[in-house]
Amino acid sequence: MKKSFSALLILSILILSSCQIVTPMAVQNSPVTAITQAEAATVTTEATVASTLAAPTADVIEKVEIKYAKNFTLEYKEGYKLLGVKTQDNPATVQYALVPKGTNPTISEKDAVVIQTPIEKIITLSSTYYPMLEQINELGTVVGIDDDTYTYNETIRKAVDAGKVAVVGGDGAGSLLSLEKVIELAPDLLMSPYMNAPIFEDAKLKESKQTLVLNADYLENSPLGRAEWGKFVAAFYNKEVEASLLFDQLVVRYEEIKKFAAGMSEKTSVLVNTAYQGSWYMPGNESYVAELLNDAGANYLFADSVGGAGASPLAFEVVYEKAKDADFWLNVGFAADIKGLVAEDARYGEFKAVVEGKVYNNNARMNPNGGTDFYEGGVANPDIVLKDLVKIFYPDLLPDYQLFYYSRVN
């Protein structure tokens, strides 16, 4: 089924803004591969650290804490782990009892879905799981995905082309899940974001007794909270300890960059997104985007007028009046250059950021179909995203750093 890329972009804006759809790894074209080059030598190579970590033994169980994520929990019970996922509309928590293979503990939670671990085959219905699987060297367990059209991860794209990974549908653009392919692949589980919740109610899928796991990472308003879902993914492989150690290092890097920006006495002003079909969707002041901008030391111009964690549609005239003189303009959609941007609306040419050449887009890493790594690897690497933003706003703070996810629109 063909997708509307325009609709997907707006969906990405809404989800990134609301957090209710924008990695250190050891594979080609992953953030760690590039970030260890000269332009980002200060970032720790987490994949190297991961390779030195040992999984916990049966005698000594290291317990992992969840510190930033608000929408999942991890508890250690007698003989099993219990994951809980909070949904947007349902006050009840969906629970998964992760039981080591070869054991048969008594599960206290009667409604919990029992899953034998470590799993060996997974179908993923969101590309944000790829970097988290790469962190723990388990990307090779992916046997099926929703769609690869806008997937950035080269390993996955090549595997699809080679017939090693199947496209099964069931994505956020509305394509139907191929139950026949799912049954043929015989995965240990399917992992899906909340936006694909209708598949959880599919009668035929239930009858086939496939194990469905809800991953609500996109509900997190905090960049660190969203990245912490790497622990959730890793728990199904009994590798949450490895993921936790990598995450702790990420937090250190993130906080260090945040401190750099916090020292700026005068904050630069920022505008984000573009108008779409007459409306300009602006992230709320409690959103994922707003927190990133705040941590980067920027003055997000709509923080005082657009509330909440979602994105609100504003009239062009409202944005023009308030943000025409913004120092910087980020995330300008499909525009490949300033000429293309102004072609969308001549009034864009009057914005200060356009006149002064301070327009940046998050498409520095893009696949041939326009899918960007910002919405994939960037989710697992908020420290690199933050570093990009600080470099854009205050280049003197990071004189030797080269942008990774962002690029200037010329």
N, C-alpha and C positions, 0 to 999 in steps of 0.2 A: 504494500500500500504506500502510495506516495505521501510524503509529509509536506506540510506548509512550513517552510523554514521561518517565515515571518511569525507565524503563530507560535512556533517553538521558542523564538527569541523572546517574545512577550511573556510566554510561560516561564522562561528562565529568569526574566527580570522580576516577575511576581514572586517566584519561589525563592530566589536569592534574597529578595527584599523582605519577604514575610518570614522566611525560614520555617515555613510551615509545611525544585529543581530547584550560579559559579558556584611532595611525594617521593618522598625519597625512595628510590627503587634501584634495583640492580639490573634493569633491562634497558634495551636501546630506546632512546628518546624519552626516557623518564626524567623527572626533574633532578634527581640526584646525579644522573649521568652528566647533565649539562652544568648543574650548579657546582660541581666540583672543579670546574675549569677556573681559569684565572679571574673571571668576572665575579665569582661568588665563592671564593676560596674560604670565606669565613664560616660557611655552613657545614656542619658536621655531616660526614657521609654515613647516614643511618644504616644503609644496607650492609656496610662493612661491620658496623656494630652488631647488627642482627645476626650475622653469620657466626659471631662468637658466643651467642647466647644459647644456653641449654634449656630445653623444656623441663618443667618441674617434674620430679619423680613422683611415684605413687606414695612414697613415704613422707616426702616433704612437699606440701602444697603451698605455693606462694599465692597469696590472695591479692588480687588487683582491685584498686579502688577507682570509682568513677567520680571525677572532681569537677568537671565543667559541663558535661552533657546533662540535660534536664529530662530527656525523654526515654532513657533506658536505665535499667538497674542491673547489677550483677551481684548475686549472693552465692556464698559457698555453703552447701548443705552437706549432710552426711552421705557421701558417696556420689554426689552430683553437683553440678552448677545450675543456678536458676537465673535465667535472663528474663527481664520484664520490659515490655515496650508499651509506652503510653501513646495513645492515639489522639487525634485532634478533637474528635467528636464523642468518643466513647470514654467515660470515666473509668471503665474497667481496664486493667492492665493485661495485655496478652503475654502469656508466660511460656517459656521454653525450658524444659529440663534437659540439660546436656549430660548424658550418661556415658562414661568411658566404655568402649567396646569390651565385651567379655564380662561385664558386671551386671548386676540386677538389684540395684538399691531400691528401697521403698520410697516412692515419690509422694510427698505429703500433699502437694498441690494437685487436686483431682482434675482440674481443667488444663493443666500444663501439657503442651505438646512435647512428647519425649523424642529426643534425637540422639542417636548413637554418635559418639565422637572418638577420633577426629573424622570429619567427613572427607570424602575422596572426590566427589563430583558435585558441582554446583551449577545451576542456571541463574544468571544474574539479569534482572530487569531494570537495571540502572547502571550507567557507566561510572558513577561515583565510587563504586565498590572496587574498580580495577586498581587504583593506586593503593588502596588499603590491602588488597590481596598481594600486590607486589612487595609491599613492605615486609611481609612475612614469607615471601617466596612461595606463594600458593596460587599465582595467576594461572598456572598450568592445570589447575583443577576445574577451570571453567570449561564446560562442555556445551553450553548454550547461552545465547544472549537475546535481548529483545530486538535489537536492530544495530547495524554497524554504520549506517549512513553518516551520522555525525560523531561517531566514535573517534577520538584522537589517538588512543593507545595503539601504536603500530603493531605490537605483538598480537593483540586481539584481531586487528584488521587482517593481518597476514594469516592468522589461524582460520579465520572465516574464509578467506580466499582459497586456502588449502583444503578446506572441507574438514578441518579438525575441530572447529567450533560451529555449531548450527545456529541459524537465526530462527527463533521460535515465535516472534511477535509479542504482543502483550505490553507494548510500550505506552508512554504517556501521550503519544499522538493518536491513540485510539486503534491501533492495529490489533487484530484478534490473536489470541494465543493459540498456537497450533498444539492441541492436546496430543495428537498423534506423534508429533516430533518429541514432545516432552516424555511421553511414555517410552518411546524408542530409546531416548537418551538415558533413561533410568537414573536421574540425579538423586543424590541424597537429600537435596532440598532445592526449592526455588526461593530466591530472595527478591523481594519486591518493595518499592517505596509505597507510601500511603496513597499516592495519586492513582495507583493501579488497583486500589482496593476492590473494585468489582470482580476481579479474577478470584478473590478469596471466596466469593459467593457462587461461583460457577458450579452448577450441580454435577456436570460430567467430570470436572476436575476433582471435586470432592469424592466422587464415586471411584475415581482412579486411585484414591488414597495417596496422592502426591503430598509431600510435606512442604507447606508454604510458610515462609518466615517473613514477617513484616520488619522492614528497616525504615525508621522514621528520621533518618539523619537530617533531612531537609527542614524539619520542624525547629531545629536549633537556631536561636538568634545569635549565638556567640560563635565566632570563627573557631575558637578552640573547642567549644562544645561539639561542633559539627565534626571536627577532625578526630575527636575522641571516640567517635563511632568505629574507628579502626579496631578498638578493643572488642567491640561487639562482634565484628566480623571474625576477628582472630579467635574468639572463644570457641567457635565451631571447629577449629583446628587444634584446640588445646594450646594455642600460642598467644594467649592474651598477655602473658608475662612479657614476652618479646615486644608485643605491640605497646605495652605500657611503658617499657624502658625507652623505646623510640619516641613515644609521645612526650614523655618527660623532657627529653632533649629538645623536642620541638618547642615546648612551652618556654624553656630557658631562652632559646633563640628569639622567640616572639616577644617576650618581655624585654629583652635587651634592645631590640629594635624600637619597641614602644617607648622605652626610656629616652632614646636618642631624640625622638620627635617631641616628647613631652617638654624638653628643654627649650623649645622655640618660644620666644617672647611674643612674636606676632604670628598668628595663624593665617595661612593662605586660604582663600575661599574657593569652594568647589561646587560644581554642578554635575549631575549625572544623568545618563540616558538621553533619549530623544523623543520627540512626539511621534505617536503612532495612531493613525486613523482619527486624528483630531484630539487625542488625549495624550498627556505627558505623565507617564506613571512614575511617581516620585516615592522612593523608599521612606518609610516612617522612621522616626527617631530612635526606635527600639529595634530596628532591623539589623540583619547581618551586615548589610552594606554600610549602614550608618555607624556601626561599631568599628568596622575596619577603618573608615575615614577618620573617626574620632581617635583611634589608636595611632593613626598615622600623623596626628597633630594638625588635621585640617579643620576648617570651619565649614561644616556642611550647611549650606544656606537654608535648607528646609527643615533643619532639626527643631526649629522653634514653631513650625506651622503645620507639619505633617506628623501626626502621632502614631503610636503603635508599631507593631512588627511587620505590618503588611505594606503594600504599595498603593497609593491613592492616585486616581486620575485627576490631573489638573489641566485647566485650559492653557493653551499656548500663551495667551496674553498674561496670565498670572505668573508663569515661569519667566517670561520675557522681562516683566517689570522687576521681579525680585532678583534674577540671576544673570541679567544681561552683562553685568560687569564682573562676573565671577573670574577669579584668577585662572582657574583650570576647569576643563570640561572633560569628563571621563565617560567611557562606555557608550560610544556613539553608533552602536548597531552595525549596519551593513556598510557604512561609508568606508571606501578604500582610501580616499584622500579628501582634502578640504573641498576640492571642486565638486566631488560627488556629494558631500555633506550639504553644501550650499544649494546644490541642484534639488535636494529634497524640499527645501524651503529657503527662499532668498533671505529671509529674516535671520537665518543662522549666521550669515555673513556679517551681521552687526554685533555679534557677541564678542566681547573683549578677548576671550580665549582664542577665538578664531583669528582675530586680527593680529594677536601677538604670537600665534603659533604654539599655543599651549593646550592642544586637544590631543588626548591619548585614548587608545582603544585597547581592549583586553584580548586581542586576537593575534598576538605575536607568535603563538603556537597554534596553527590551524591546519585541519586536514583538507584534502582536496574538495570536499563538499561544504566547507565552511564551519565544521564543528571545531570548537576551540578547547584547548586543554585547560583554560581558566575555569570552565564549569566541570572539569573532570579532575585532573591532578591538583588544581588550585584548591579544591575542597579539602584535600588531605594535607596541603602545604600552605596554610594561612600565613606562616612566617615568611615565605617567599613572596606571597602576594603583598604582605605588609611592607616588605623591603622594597618592592617595586614602587609602592605608593610613596614611601618616604623619599625614595630617589627622585620621583617626579616632583614632589612638592618642595623638597629641600635638598637639591642635588649636592650641595657642599658637605652634607653630613655623610654621604657615601660616595666619595669622589671616584673610587675605582670600580664601583659596582655597575654592571650592565643589566638593563631591564630583562626580565625573563618572560613573564606573561603579558606584559604591556609593551606597546610601541607607540611612538609619536605618529600622529596622522599628519602627513605633509601636504 
